[in-house]
Amino acid sequence: MRIPKRLEPLIEEGLIDSVMCQLMSGKEAMIYLVGCGDAIRCAKSI
């Protein structure tokens, strides 16, 4: 998946390794499934 511009700083700082998919979108934010080492987490983009 293409990395959203709002999540690029998280990758550059090493907080997340990859963006797997978009889980949800709404009028206030978008939620993404991201990889952090061996863990799978959610990231919120406002």
C-alpha positions as CSV (number, residue, x, y, z in Angstrom):
1,M,0.0,0.0,0.0
2,R,1.1,3.5,-0.7
3,I,2.1,5.4,2.5
4,P,-0.2,8.3,3.3
5,K,1.5,11.6,3.7
6,R,0.4,12.1,7.3
7,L,2.0,8.8,8.3
8,E,5.4,9.5,6.6
9,P,6.8,11.2,9.7
10,L,6.1,8.1,11.7
11,I,8.1,6.0,9.3
12,E,10.9,8.5,9.1
13,E,11.2,8.5,12.9
14,G,11.2,4.7,13.0
15,L,7.9,4.5,15.0
16,I,6.3,2.3,12.4
17,D,7.9,0.0,9.7
18,S,5.0,-0.4,7.2
19,V,1.4,0.5,6.4
20,M,-0.6,-2.6,5.7
21,C,-4.1,-1.3,4.9
22,Q,-6.7,1.3,5.8
23,L,-9.2,0.0,8.3
24,M,-11.6,2.8,8.5
25,S,-12.2,6.4,7.3
26,G,-14.4,9.1,8.6
27,K,-14.9,12.8,8.5
28,E,-12.4,13.4,11.3
29,A,-9.7,10.7,10.9
30,M,-8.5,7.6,9.1
31,I,-7.3,4.5,10.8
32,Y,-4.6,2.3,9.4
33,L,-3.2,-1.1,10.2
34,V,0.6,-0.7,10.6
35,G,3.6,-2.9,11.3
36,C,6.0,-2.1,14.2
37,G,8.7,-4.7,14.2
38,D,6.9,-8.0,15.1
39,A,3.8,-6.2,16.3
40,I,0.7,-5.2,14.4
41,R,-0.9,-1.9,15.5
42,C,-3.3,0.8,14.5
43,A,-2.4,4.3,13.6
44,K,-4.8,7.3,13.5
45,S,-4.3,10.0,10.9
46,I,-6.1,13.2,11.6
